[in-house]
Amino acid sequence: MSKINVAVMFGGRSVEHEISIITGLQVVENIDKSKYNAIPVYVDKKGDWYTGEALCDVKNYKDMPSLISKCQKVFMPPIPSMSRLYIYPMKTSLFKKEPESIDVDVVFPAFHGMHGEDGTIQGFFHLANIPYVGSGVTGSAVGMDKIIMKDIFKANDIPIVNYTWFLRSQYEENSEAVVDKIEEKLKYPMFVKPANLGSSIGISKAKNREGLIDAIDIAINYDRKIIVEEGVDNLIEINCSTIGNEQVISSVCEQPVSWEDFLSYDDKYLRQGSSKGMQSTVRRIPAPIPDEQTKEIQELSKKVFKVLDCSGVSRIDFMIDKSTGKVFVNEINTMPGSVAFYLWEPVGIKFTELIDKLIQYGIEAHKERNKNIYTFDSQVLVKASSGKAGGAKISK
């Protein structure tokens, strides 16, 4: 039986670029080599694609010009009959009619953040009609936009904290009015977040008006849409992962341990070495919470996954108010750092098996999409060409 060619893509035009590299290399390292050929595809910060064995060693990323010089530039056209990686520039000759290319059976997009986890690359894969791992266009886009996400949670009776939002242009036009409106709706402390970022980038806690203004000034550098959430005093942060397509299962819960008021970028990636990704975060697994709360969070995780039309893998982040025991959903990550493998190993699903499951979910989702009818044969153009279709004549 021939191996399946998996293009593992990482990097990208995102402030989470480096974290994506770590996740991508973890997938390449842990994929089942007896079943899959892993093809590393690095997307640089300008959006250019490269492939080559040198990409597999994280130490090579210390010298990017040298690394790129050892790789081949590639691209994939959004055309179903050409859904493979082509060496760029495309070259043919008298004896070689077809340009050099690399066959790809399925794509594993290990991107985090914009231009990779937000539905854009997923839409590209749909146009190319190639299977890929993870949530589709809708789930990825909604999972990235915290404002739309919260609106959907609210409509589906999923518990969330109070929140409001505004546009950068509104703040630039009348900052005082925006701050006044926020203070009318929410109580301090508050968390100010760019609507479309992850890894805690651009997020700040505000305890008063001055802090709120400072937090907004940071957040508007990262997005045109800003969400402000009411803080929970005396909270516990809990994470839970889900995998599947229409049939979904939940992992064990974890309690990440933070040195700050919230889990910062440094807490997630830099405390114990950046090459380990989210694995390096200090965490308690399983989370030291009552069984009833664990079950509640696991069921909420599955509900969130289904409501947002997600597939593949996700990690849902929760907050528990220690004074009341109330559970709040914070957000979903549709391509979590390190693919959240550390939440599945305690239930007997090793990293290699998890990757295998995710690839199979991606192939299954692709087959399900291709059951849909996307074209419809009609006589409209025949009638138009014979002058029988009213309104077919176009005038300039």
C-alpha positions in Angstrom: 0.0 0.0 0.0 1.5 3.3 -1.0 2.0 6.1 1.5 -0.2 9.1 1.7 1.6 12.4 0.9 0.8 15.0 3.6 1.9 18.6 3.0 2.4 20.0 6.5 2.1 23.8 6.2 3.3 26.3 8.8 4.6 29.8 9.4 2.4 32.3 7.5 1.6 36.0 7.5 0.7 36.1 11.2 2.1 37.4 14.4 1.9 33.8 15.6 4.3 32.8 12.8 7.0 31.3 15.1 4.5 29.3 17.2 3.1 27.9 13.9 6.6 26.7 13.0 6.9 24.8 16.2 3.5 23.2 15.8 4.3 22.3 12.2 7.7 20.7 13.1 6.1 18.7 15.9 3.6 17.3 13.4 6.4 16.4 10.9 8.4 14.8 13.7 5.6 12.7 15.1 3.6 11.7 12.0 3.5 7.9 11.4 6.3 7.5 8.8 5.0 4.0 7.9 1.8 5.5 6.6 2.6 9.0 5.5 5.2 11.0 3.6 5.4 14.3 5.4 6.2 17.2 3.0 7.2 20.3 5.0 5.9 23.5 3.5 7.1 26.7 5.2 5.2 30.0 4.4 7.4 33.0 5.1 6.2 36.3 6.6 5.6 37.7 3.1 3.4 34.7 2.1 5.9 32.8 -0.2 5.9 29.0 0.1 9.1 26.8 0.4 9.8 23.1 0.8 12.9 21.1 1.6 14.4 18.8 4.2 16.3 21.6 5.8 12.9 22.9 7.1 12.7 19.9 9.4 15.4 21.1 11.8 14.3 23.9 14.1 17.9 25.0 14.6 18.1 26.1 10.9 15.5 28.9 11.6 18.2 30.9 13.4 19.5 31.9 10.0 16.6 32.4 7.7 18.5 33.5 4.5 20.6 30.4 4.8 17.6 28.2 5.4 15.7 29.6 2.4 18.7 29.1 0.1 18.5 25.4 0.8 14.8 25.2 -0.1 12.7 25.2 -3.2 10.1 27.8 -3.8 6.7 26.2 -4.5 3.1 27.1 -5.1 -0.3 25.4 -5.5 -2.9 26.7 -8.0 -6.5 26.9 -6.7 -7.5 24.6 -9.6 -8.8 21.0 -8.8 -6.9 19.4 -11.7 -3.6 21.0 -10.5 -3.9 20.4 -6.7 -0.2 19.6 -6.2 2.9 21.6 -5.3 4.7 23.1 -8.3 8.3 24.1 -8.2 8.5 27.9 -8.9 9.2 29.1 -11.5 7.5 26.4 -13.6 9.8 25.1 -16.3 9.2 22.9 -19.3 11.4 21.8 -22.2 11.3 19.9 -25.4 11.8 16.6 -23.5 9.8 17.6 -20.4 6.3 18.7 -21.2 5.1 18.8 -17.6 6.5 21.2 -15.1 8.2 19.7 -12.0 5.7 19.1 -9.2 5.2 17.2 -5.9 2.1 15.1 -5.4 -0.1 16.0 -2.4 -2.9 13.9 -1.1 -3.9 15.9 1.9 -2.8 19.1 3.6 -2.1 19.6 7.3 -2.3 23.4 7.9 -0.5 23.9 11.2 -1.1 27.7 11.1 -2.0 29.9 14.0 -3.8 33.2 13.6 -4.6 35.3 10.5 -4.1 34.0 7.0 -4.1 30.4 8.1 -6.5 29.7 11.0 -9.2 32.2 10.0 -10.8 30.4 7.0 -8.7 32.1 4.3 -6.4 29.1 3.5 -9.4 26.7 4.0 -11.3 28.5 1.3 -8.2 28.1 -0.9 -8.2 24.4 -0.3 -11.9 24.2 -1.2 -11.1 25.9 -4.5 -8.3 23.4 -5.2 -10.6 20.6 -4.0 -8.0 19.0 -1.9 -8.5 17.3 1.5 -7.2 19.2 4.6 -7.0 18.8 8.3 -9.1 21.0 10.7 -12.1 23.1 10.6 -13.6 24.4 7.4 -14.1 27.9 6.2 -17.0 28.7 8.5 -15.7 27.1 11.7 -12.2 28.6 11.2 -13.5 32.1 10.4 -16.0 32.2 13.3 -13.5 30.6 15.6 -11.0 33.4 14.9 -13.4 36.4 15.2 -14.0 36.7 19.0 -16.9 39.1 18.5 -18.9 36.9 16.1 -18.0 33.9 18.2 -19.4 35.5 21.4 -22.6 36.5 19.5 -23.1 32.9 18.4 -22.4 31.6 22.0 -25.0 34.0 23.3 -27.6 32.9 20.8 -27.0 29.3 21.8 -27.2 29.8 25.6 -23.5 29.1 26.1 -22.3 30.8 29.2 -20.0 33.8 28.6 -19.0 36.9 30.4 -20.4 40.3 29.6 -18.7 42.0 26.6 -18.9 44.9 24.2 -16.9 45.8 21.1 -16.0 48.7 18.8 -14.1 49.6 15.7 -10.6 51.2 15.6 -12.1 53.9 13.4 -14.7 54.8 16.0 -11.9 55.1 18.7 -9.8 57.2 16.4 -12.8 59.5 15.7 -13.9 59.9 19.3 -11.9 57.9 21.9 -13.7 59.5 24.9 -17.1 58.4 23.7 -15.9 54.9 23.1 -14.4 54.6 26.6 -17.5 56.1 28.2 -19.7 53.5 26.4 -17.5 50.7 27.6 -17.7 51.9 31.2 -21.5 52.2 31.0 -21.7 48.5 29.9 -19.0 46.8 31.9 -17.4 46.7 35.3 -13.7 46.7 36.1 -11.5 44.8 35.8 -11.8 44.3 32.0 -9.8 42.5 29.4 -9.2 44.3 26.1 -8.4 42.0 23.1 -7.9 42.3 19.3 -10.9 40.4 17.8 -8.8 38.2 15.5 -5.6 37.2 17.3 -4.6 34.3 19.5 -1.7 33.3 21.8 -2.7 36.2 24.1 -1.0 38.7 21.8 -2.3 42.3 22.2 -4.4 41.4 25.2 -4.2 43.6 28.4 -6.0 43.7 31.7 -7.5 47.1 32.7 -8.3 47.9 36.3 -9.4 51.6 35.8 -10.0 54.2 33.0 -6.3 54.9 32.5 -5.5 51.3 32.2 -8.4 50.8 29.8 -7.1 53.6 27.5 -3.6 52.1 27.6 -5.0 48.6 26.8 -7.0 49.9 23.8 -3.9 51.8 22.5 -2.1 48.4 22.4 -5.0 46.4 20.9 -5.8 48.7 18.0 -2.3 48.0 16.6 -3.3 44.4 15.9 -6.9 44.6 14.6 -9.6 47.0 13.4 -12.1 45.3 15.7 -11.6 45.3 19.5 -13.6 43.3 22.0 -13.7 44.3 25.7 -14.8 41.7 28.3 -15.7 42.0 31.9 -13.2 40.2 34.1 -13.8 37.4 36.5 -12.2 38.0 39.9 -10.7 34.9 41.6 -10.9 32.7 38.5 -9.5 29.4 37.5 -8.5 28.9 33.8 -9.4 25.5 32.4 -8.8 24.1 28.9 -10.4 21.1 27.1 -9.8 19.7 23.7 -12.2 18.1 21.2 -11.7 16.0 18.1 -14.0 14.6 15.5 -16.3 15.7 12.7 -20.0 15.1 13.3 -19.2 12.7 16.1 -17.1 14.5 18.7 -15.2 13.5 21.8 -13.6 15.5 24.6 -10.2 15.2 26.2 -9.2 15.5 29.8 -9.2 19.0 31.3 -6.1 20.9 32.2 -5.4 23.9 34.4 -2.6 26.0 32.9 -0.6 27.8 35.6 0.0 31.5 35.0 2.4 34.0 36.6 0.1 36.8 35.6 -3.6 37.7 35.9 -4.1 35.8 32.7 -2.2 33.3 30.6 0.2 35.4 28.6 2.2 34.7 25.5 5.3 34.2 27.7 3.4 31.7 29.9 2.3 29.7 26.9 5.5 29.6 24.9 8.6 31.0 26.6 8.7 29.8 30.2 10.4 26.5 29.5 11.8 26.7 26.0 10.2 27.9 22.8 10.9 24.7 20.9 8.3 22.8 22.9 5.4 25.0 22.0 2.3 24.7 24.2 3.9 21.6 25.7 6.2 23.9 27.6 3.4 25.6 29.6 3.3 24.7 33.2 0.0 22.8 33.6 -2.0 20.5 35.9 -3.4 17.5 34.1 -6.1 16.5 35.0 -7.3 19.8 36.3 -7.9 19.8 40.1 -11.7 20.5 39.8 -14.7 18.5 40.9 -15.9 15.7 38.6 -19.2 17.5 38.0 -17.3 20.6 36.7 -15.1 18.4 34.5 -18.2 16.8 32.9 -19.8 20.1 32.5 -16.8 21.5 30.7 -16.4 18.4 28.5 -20.0 18.7 27.4 -19.8 22.4 26.8 -16.7 21.8 24.7 -18.6 19.4 22.4 -21.5 21.9 22.2 -19.1 24.8 21.2 -17.4 22.6 18.6 -20.7 21.6 17.0 -22.4 25.0 17.2 -19.5 26.7 15.4 -19.4 23.9 12.8 -15.9 22.8 13.6 -14.0 19.7 12.6 -10.7 18.0 13.2 -9.3 19.3 16.5 -9.9 22.3 18.8 -9.1 23.5 22.3 -11.8 25.4 24.2 -10.7 27.7 27.0 -12.9 28.2 30.0 -13.0 30.3 33.2 -14.4 29.2 36.5 -15.5 31.8 39.1 -14.1 30.3 42.3 -16.5 32.2 44.5 -19.6 30.9 42.7 -18.4 27.8 40.8 -19.9 29.2 37.6 -18.3 28.1 34.3 -17.8 30.5 31.4 -16.6 29.7 27.9 -13.8 32.1 26.9 -12.9 31.1 23.3 -12.1 28.3 20.9 -8.8 27.6 19.1 -9.5 25.7 15.9 -5.8 24.8 15.5 -4.4 24.8 19.0 -0.7 25.0 19.7 1.1 21.6 19.6 -2.3 20.3 18.3 -3.2 19.9 22.0 -1.6 16.5 22.0 -0.8 16.8 25.7 -4.6 16.7 26.5 -5.0 13.4 24.6 -2.0 11.4 25.8 -3.6 10.9 29.3 -6.6 9.1 27.7 -4.3 6.8 25.7 -4.2 8.7 22.4 -0.5 9.3 21.6 0.7 12.2 19.5 1.3 9.9 16.4 -2.2 8.4 16.7 -3.7 11.8 17.2 -2.1 13.1 13.9 -3.4 9.9 12.2 -7.0 10.6 13.4 -6.8 14.2 12.3 -5.7 13.3 8.8 -8.4 10.7 8.5 -11.0 13.2 9.8 -9.8 15.6 7.1 -10.2 13.0 4.3 -13.7 12.1 5.6 -14.8 15.7 5.7 -13.5 16.2 2.1 -15.5 13.1 0.9 -18.6 14.5 2.7 -18.2 17.9 1.0 -17.8 16.3 -2.4 -21.2 14.6 -2.0 -22.7 18.1 -2.6 -24.0 19.1 -6.0 -22.0 22.2 -7.0 -23.1 22.5 -10.6 -26.4 22.3 -12.4 -26.9 21.7 -16.1 -29.5 24.0 -17.6 -30.6 25.3 -21.0 -30.2 28.9 -20.1 -27.1 29.5 -22.4 -28.7 27.6 -25.3 -31.8 29.7 -25.0 -29.7 32.9 -24.7 -27.7 32.0 -27.8 -30.9 31.5 -29.8 -32.4 34.8 -28.5 -35.1 33.0 -26.5 -33.9 34.0 -23.0 -35.3 37.4 -22.0 -32.8 39.8 -20.6 -29.8 37.9 -22.0 -28.6 40.8 -24.2 -25.9 42.8 -22.5 -25.4 46.5 -23.5 -22.7 48.8 -22.4 
